[in-house]
Amino acid sequence: RVVETAGRTASTYLDDWWTPKAWFVALAYESDRKDNLARQQWQAAEAVVRERLRADPQDEILRVNLAITLAKLGRAAEARADFEVVEAAWREQLTPIRARRLARFHAAAGDATRAVAWLRQCVNRPTFLDENETPRTLELDPWWDGIRRSDEFQSLLANPPPPPVPIDEGESAGDQPGAKAAPEKSIAVLPFVQLNPEGDSTAFADGIHLDVILALSKIRDLKVISRASVLPYRDPAQRRLRTIAEALGVAAVLEGTVRRSGSQLRVTAELIDARTDRHLWAESYDKELKDVFAIQTELAVAIVKELKATLLPQEKNLLERRPTANLRAYELYVAARERSTTLHEENTPRASWEAVVRQLEQAVAEDPDFAAAHAQLALTHARIYTNPRLDQSPARKEQARQAVAAAERLARDAPETLLAAAYFAHACDYDYARAGGLFAAAIERAPGDSEALALFSLNHRRLGHFGEAVDTLAKAMALDPASAALRWPSYQHALFYLRRYADAAAGGERQIALLPVLARNSAFVRHTAIARFEVDSDRNRLF
């Protein structure tokens, strides 16, 4: 009844492209020993998976899920040949979630030895399945009912994996990652104020602000706060620089104005040591509109000089690249990026995503050589494709692939291109090893890109590199403090995988107190409770 009710209220969560809701209903009936009803649901699941395979016959997850479904129906032999093809391919690029899927087939087929062998691969990555399973929760998972009494499964429960080699935690376990004294070479670029607005000059000022942040994020020797975390300070009348600097963990703050009049552009900027309110530097730039990128480069170089940061030759080359000579294409690109910051994969309607796609398509139509716009278009298509509520069709995946190819043809080594290619490999092709190399290359060229760091952390998790996932996500949250409510659950998951239960519990409890929105995140609260239970075994406190 719970699954059916959840299916009515959140059907796409329980019925994504790969996993039909009938699976969960069948498991519920099996647990209740209603075998005939369970069989009907497995048959319904078979029909759904076969229909989706006709749309994408090469989808390996669907092929494995069909094999699992047939095994549940007592027809494992019918599926074994194709399953073993995928099993052999996944063995070469094994991830925790793949090992779990393979184990499910063997468990459904009644082969405890092979099922537990794959489960041990999960344990030794080191992780215990993909949804934060521990030996205690694994014991309750209905997927393993068919092999639960086997000696192999009981041995697995009795001999959980040893704790992994401790990593250099860097951060205090219970604290917000990045909550340290501000480094000297750190800056928050506050939203630029637009003066005497004409038409879309507000969006233009936002575009300059975004590009200055992106330029500075390419400099390894600087800590630069993300745009998302400075947007709450848009109103200059409400700014208290010292308070802002303390909240964001920076030493310096940049304020600026933009005035656009016809073909003329004036940008002013002032750099302030927010700890002392001391003015470090100020400058005005008066140029023609077509020279907007030169202003951004000069401004970034001046900031680096005043903060006494090191600017490497390759970083200077990236700063001097002009993304496009077409101002109309640039404005469309900026508007699309600005709009995309308000979108969330979980609950944004498809029409809002399609509006971003249209703007980016218009941008590349205006300038087919605009590599950054192609890269952003690829990211947008990929995010739409990975959301079961939006569009997981092969056609959408192909649109993302073509946009990546266009960006690579124009600027293969640009950080924007590398990030788009990495996300596509990770989220669309499930080639986590290749994605990892691309993420690393993107961050090498833009070490202050908080979005790239957060995605790289997810890639580390998929590869079982949970120590690296913790470190990378801590860096992302230090650069984007406003993302704590979004990122902390993933950070906690990685601690959970590492058996750092005390850290996961203390950090989770502290974040729930600091961020009430996390108290409404049922998964986060549940994992915090389970982590605490792993520490003190207090069953009453758990419930």
N, C-alpha and C positions, 0 to 999 in steps of 0.2 A: 504493500500500500504506500509506503514511503517513496519507493522508486517511482511508482505510477504518479503520485502527486507531484514529485519533483519534476517528472517528465512533462507534466502539464504547465508548470510554472517556469521551468528553465530547460526546455526540451533540447536546445542546441548544446547545452553543457553535457547532457547525457546521450546525445545522439550526434556526434561529430562525423566527419567524412569517413573515418576509419572504423569507428566503434558504434554500432547501432544500439539504441536504448534496449532492445530486446535482450542483449547480453546480460544487462544488469537485472532485468526482470527474471530471466531464466535462473541466474545465480540465487536470487531471492527465493524462487520456488524450490530450487534444489536444497537450499538450507532448511526449508520448511518440509522437505521430503514429499513434495508434490511433483512427482517425476513426470506425469503426463502433461501437466501444465508447463513444466520446464521444457519438455521436448517440443511443445508447440512454439515456445519462444525461440528456441534454438533454430527451428525450421524457419521462423520469421526472420531471424538474423541472417540465415543463409541466403534467403531471397534478396535481402537488402544489400549484402556484401557482393553477391554475384552481379546485381544491377550496377553497382558502382564500379566493379571491375570491368564491365563492358565499356564504361566511359574511359577508363585508364587501366588497360590490361597489365602494364608493367609496374604498377604501384606495389612495391614489395610489402608494405604494411598490410594492405588489403589482401594480398596473397597469403600472408601468414595468418591473418585473422580468419580468412576462409578455412584454412587448414585447422585452426583451433576449433572453429564452429563445427566442422565435419567430424573432428575427433570427439567432440561432445555428443554428437549424434551417433557415435559408434562406427564412423566411416573413415577412420584415420588412414587406412590403406589407400583410399581413393585420393587423398591429398598428399601423401607422403613424398612422392617423386618431386612435385613442384616445391613443396616445403623444403626439401633437402637442398635444392638449388639455392634458395634464398639463405638457408642456414649456412651453407658454405661461403656465400658472399659476405654475410654479416660476421662470420668468424674472423675475417681479415680486418674488419673495422668495427670491433665490438664496442658497444656502449651499454650502460646499465639497462636502459629501457629495451634495447634489442635482446639482451640476454633474458630479461624477464618474459618477453613475448615467446621466445624459443622454449623457455621452461614451461610456459602455459600449454603449448602443444603437447609436449611429452607427458605432462601431468594428465591432460585430458585423455591421452592415449594409454594411460596406465603405466608408463615407463618411468618409475621413480628414479632409477639410476641416472638416466640422461637428464631428467628434469632437475634433479638436485645438482648435477654437474654444472648446469647453466646457472642455477641459483648461487652456487659457490663462486662463479665468475663475477656475479654482482657483488658479492661480499668482498671479494679480493680486489675490487677496483680502486679504492675501498668505498663501497656503498652497500646498502641493504635494500635493494629494489629502488624504484624511481620515485615513490611517494613517501619518502621518509620512513620506511619500515624499520622496525627494530625487531629483535627476536621475540619480544612480547606481542607486538602487533602482527607479525608474520604468522604467529600461531593461530590468529583469528581469521586470516584471510580465506574466504571460501574457495578461491581458485585452487587451493592446495588440498581440498578435502579428499580428493581421490587418492592422494599419496600420503595423507597425514600420518597414517599408522605404520608406514614403512620404516624400516631401520635407517635407511639413508636420510629421510626427512627428520626423523627424531635425532639422528646424529648431528645434523645441521643445526637444529635448535639447541642441542646440548653443548655445542662447541661453536659459539659465535666468534666472529673474527677478532683477533687481538687489536688493541688500540693502534691506530696508525702512528707513524713517527711524528712527534709534535712538530708543528711549523712555528716559525717566528711570528708570534701573534701581532706584534707591532702595536695594536690598539688595545686599550683596556677592555676586558671581556664584556663588561656590562654597559659600556658607554657607546654613544653614537660614534661610529667610525669617523675618524677625522677630527674629533673634538680635542684638539691640542692648541697650544699657543700658536698664533699666526706666524708663519714664516715671513722673513723680511721681503722676499720676492714673491709677493702674493697680491692679487688685485681683484676687485669687483668692479665691472664696468656697468654703471647704472644706466637705465634707459635714457636715451637722448631726448631732450625736450625739443619739440618742433615749434618754431616761431612763425607768426603770421601765416597759418596754414592755407595752402591753395590746393584744392582737389585732393589728391591722394598723398600729399606730402607727409602725413603722419606715417603711412605705411613705408614711405621712403626713408624717414628717420629711423624707423624700426629696422629697416634693411641694413642701414649703415651700422647701427648698434650691433645687430647680429653678426655682420661680417667682421667687425673689429674684434668681437669675442672669438670668432672662429680663427681669425688670423693669430691672435695671441695664444690660442690653445695649441698652435703648432710649435710653440717654443718650449722646449723641455725644461728650461731653467726657471720657468714661471708657473705659479699656481693661479689659474684663472677660473673664477666661478662661472658656472653655466648660465645661459640666458634665463632658463626657467626659474632659477633661484633668485635672480635680481628683478624680475618683472613685478613682484609685489611692491617694489619701491619706485614705481613709475611717477608718482606725484611728488614733485620737488618740495612742496610745502610741508609734506609729512616726513621728510627725510631727517633722521638724526644719525649722522655719519658714524659716530663712535658705536652706537647701538647696532647699526647695520654691519659694521666691520666685525664686531664681536659675534653676531649671529652667524655670519658667513665664514668666519675664521680667516680673515685677511688683514693685511697691514695697510693697504692703500685702496683708495676709491677714486674712480674716474667719473666725472660728470661732464656733460656736453650738451650743446644745442645744435640744431640744424635749421638753416633758413634756405628755402628753395624759391627762387624767383626767375621764372622763365628758364633761360639756359644757364643761369648763374646759380652757384651753390656756395654757401658759407657754412663752415663747421667750426665750432669753438670747442675746446677741450681743456679741462683743468684736472690735474692730478693732485690728490690730497693724502697726506699721511693721517689716516682716520684716528689713529691712537692719540695724536697730539693736536689734530686740526691744523697742522702746518701745511701750507701750500707749497708743493714741490715744483710745480711746472704748469705753465698755461700757454696755449697757442691758438691762433686763428688761421684758418685755411680758406682762402677765397680763390675759387677756380670755376672753370666751366663744368657744366653737369657731366660732360663726357669724361672728365678726369676724376670721377668719384672714387675709382679704385686706387688712384695715386694718393688721394687723401688718406684712405684707409691704411695703405702701406706706410706712408710717412708717420701717421699717428702711432701705429704699432711699433715702428722702429724707435720713435721718440720715447715711448713708454718703457721699452726694454732698456734704453740708455739711462733713463732717470732712476729706474729700479736696480740699476747695476747688474742686470741679468746678462747672461752670455747668449749671443745670437750666432748660431752656427751657420756656415755657408749654405748648407742645404736648406736650412730654415729660411734664410733670406731669399733663396730662390723661390721657395713656395710662396712667400709673402708677395713677391713681385709678379707672380702670375696673374694675368688679367682673365677672369673667367669668361667674359663675353664683351663684345663691343656694341652689342645691341641693348640699349637701355630699356626698351619695351620688354624684351625677353627677361632682363634682369628684374624688372618690377613684377612680372608674373611669377618668377621663381621665388622672390622674396615673399610675395603674398601667399603662395602655396606653402612655403615653409612656416610662415607665421600661423596659417590656419592649421597646419598639421600638428602644431604644438598643443592644440586644444582637443585633439582626437585621442581616444583610448580604444585599444583593440576590443575590450570587453563589451562596451555598451554604446558605442557611437554608431548611429545608423549608417547604412551603406551609402546613402545619398551624400553624406558629408565627406566620406572618403572619395567618392566619385568626383566631387567638386574640386578636390585637390588634384586628382588625376587630370581633369580637364585643364586646369591652370598650367600644370607642368607640360601637358601636351601642347598647349598654346605657346609656352616658352620655347620648346624645342622646334616648333614650327617656325617661330620667329628667327631662331638661330640654331640650325641643326648641328652646329659645332659646339654647343654649350654643354660640356661634359658634366658639370655639376648638376644641371637640370635633368639630364638623362639618369644620373646616379640617384637623384632624389625620386624620380619617377619609378625606378627599379625598386627602391625601398618601399614606396607606397603600394605598388602592385604586390610585392612579396608579403607585406603586412595584411593586405586584403586576403590574399590566398591562404595565409596561415590561420585565418579566423573562420571557424565553421559557421558563424552567423552571417558571413558576408559572401564570399565567392571562392570556393575551393576547386573550381573547374580547371581542367588541363589548359584551357585557353588563357585563363588568368596567369597561370604559372609561365606560359610561353611569353606573355607580354612582359613579365618581369625579366625573363631570360634575355629577351631582345633588348630591353633597356640597359641591362648590365653589359651586354655585348657592345652596344653603342658607346657607352661611357668608356669601356676598355679600349675601344678603337681610337678614341680621342685623347684620353689621358689615363693610361693604364696605371701609372704610379701615383696618381692623385689620391689623397686620403679619402675623399668622398667616394671615388670609384672603388677603392679597396674595401671600404666599409659596405657598400652595396653588394659587391661580389661576395664578401664574407657572409653577409646575412642571407643572401640567396642560397649559397652552398649549405649553410647551417639549417635554415628553416624550410627550404623548398626541396633541396636535393638530399638532405640528411647526410651530407658528406662532412662529418664533423672534423675529421683530420684536416682536410683541405681548408675548411672554414677557419680553423684555428690558425693556420699559417697566414691567411689573408687578414684576419683580425689583428694579429701581431704586427703585420706590415702596416696596416692602417694606423695603429697606435704609435708605431715608430715614427710616423710622419706627423701625427697629431696627438701627442701624449696627453694633452689636456682635454680631449673629447670625452665627456662623461658618458654620452650615449654609447660610444664605441666600447668603452671600458665595461659598462653594464652588460652589453651583449656578449663581450668576450668572456665575462664571468659565467654567463649562461652556457657558453660553449665549453668552458672548462668543466662545468658540472656534467654536461652530456658525455664528456670524455673520461669522467671519473677523477678529474684533477681538482679535488675539493679544497686543498690548501691554497692553490692558485686562485680558485674561485673566490675564496674569502678575501684574499689580498686585493684582487682586482676590483671587487665590488666595494670594498672599503675606500679605495681611491676614488671610485665613481661617486660615492656618497659625499666624500670630502669636497669634491668639486661641484656637487649639486645637492646641497643640504635639503632643499625643498622636496627632494625625491624620497625622503626617508620612509614615508608611509607606503610608497610603492616598492622601494628596494629592500626594506628590512626583512620582509618575509623570505625573500630569496637568500639574503645574508644568513638568516637563521637556519634555513634549510641546509646550507653548506656546512654550518657548524654542526647541525644534526648529523649529517652524513659522516663527519669526522669524529663522531662520538664525543664531541665537546658539549655534553649535555648541560653542564653547569653554566657554560657561557651562553648557550641557547636559551636556557631558562631565565637567567639573570637579565640578559639583554632583552628578551621578549617582554618580561615583566616591566622593565624600565620603559621600554618604548610604548607599551600599552598605557602607562601612566602619563607619558609625555604627549602621546598622539592618540586622542580618543577614537579617531577613525579606525585604528587598528583593533580596538575592542570589538568592532563590528565585523572584523575579518575572521570568520569562524575557523578557517584553516590555521591562521596564525595563532589564535587563542588555543586551539587544540594541540598544535605542535609545542607551544609553550608549556601547556599542562603536561603533555607526555614527557617532555624534557625534564620538567621538575620531578615527575614520577620516577624517571630513570635515576635521578639523583637521590631522592629520599624515600622512594617506595611507599609514599603515603597515599593509600587508595582513596581515603575520604577526601583529601585535598584534590586529588585528580578529578573526581566527579563533581 
